[in-house]
Amino acid sequence: MAIFRQYVAPFLVLLVFLVALLAVSARIFLPSDMAAPAPIEDVESASIQSPKNDLAPGLPTVDVPTLPTSAGSVEIK
């Protein structure tokens, strides 16, 4: 058990640290458009652009309100 505590465990910690350091440092060498954070899409525009379910025509889709809401009826354009 002493061998694991003195040699193997510190080696694994060092290995994880070096892999994380390599992953973070690799952003320097990426093109500038790939190093930027991913764009965040609007929630409402994503739900409007959702594809219709043609495989099961009898099932309601996400765009169809199925439960009454506190705001009354919801109309999706």
BELZIFEN-V762235 format. One record per residue. N is the residue number from 0. RES is the residue in three letters. SS is DSSP state (H for helix, E for strand, - for the rest). PSI is psi as a letter, one per 40 degrees, with the letter a starting at -180 (NA if undefined). D_FIRST is the distance of its C-alpha to the first C-alpha in whole Angstrom. Layout:
n;res;ss;psi;d_first
N;RES;SS;PSI;D_FIRST
N;RES;SS;PSI;D_FIRST
//
This chain:
n;res;ss;psi;d_first
0;MET;-;d;0
1;ALA;H;d;4
2;ILE;H;d;5
3;PHE;H;d;5
4;ARG;H;d;6
5;GLN;H;d;9
6;TYR;H;d;10
7;VAL;H;d;10
8;ALA;H;d;11
9;PRO;H;d;13
10;PHE;H;d;15
11;LEU;H;d;15
12;VAL;H;d;17
13;LEU;H;d;19
14;LEU;H;d;20
15;VAL;H;d;21
16;PHE;H;d;23
17;LEU;H;d;25
18;VAL;H;d;26
19;ALA;H;d;27
20;LEU;H;d;29
21;LEU;H;d;30
22;ALA;H;d;32
23;VAL;H;d;33
24;SER;H;d;35
25;ALA;H;e;36
26;ARG;H;d;39
27;ILE;H;d;41
28;PHE;H;e;42
29;LEU;-;i;43
30;PRO;-;i;47
31;SER;H;d;48
32;ASP;H;d;49
33;MET;H;d;45
34;ALA;H;e;43
35;ALA;-;i;45
36;PRO;-;i;44
37;ALA;-;i;45
38;PRO;-;i;48
39;ILE;-;h;49
40;GLU;-;i;51
41;ASP;-;h;54
42;VAL;H;d;53
43;GLU;H;d;56
44;SER;H;d;57
45;ALA;H;d;54
46;SER;H;d;55
47;ILE;H;d;59
48;GLN;-;e;58
49;SER;-;h;56
50;PRO;-;i;57
51;LYS;-;i;59
52;ASN;-;g;58
53;ASP;-;e;60
54;LEU;-;d;59
55;ALA;-;g;59
56;PRO;-;e;63
57;GLY;-;e;63
58;LEU;-;i;60
59;PRO;-;i;60
60;THR;-;i;58
61;VAL;-;d;56
62;ASP;-;e;59
63;VAL;-;h;61
64;PRO;-;h;61
65;THR;-;e;61
66;LEU;-;i;60
67;PRO;-;i;63
68;THR;E;i;61
69;SER;-;d;62
70;ALA;-;e;64
71;GLY;E;a;66
72;SER;-;i;67
73;VAL;-;h;65
74;GLU;-;h;67
75;ILE;-;h;65
76;LYS;-;NA;67
//
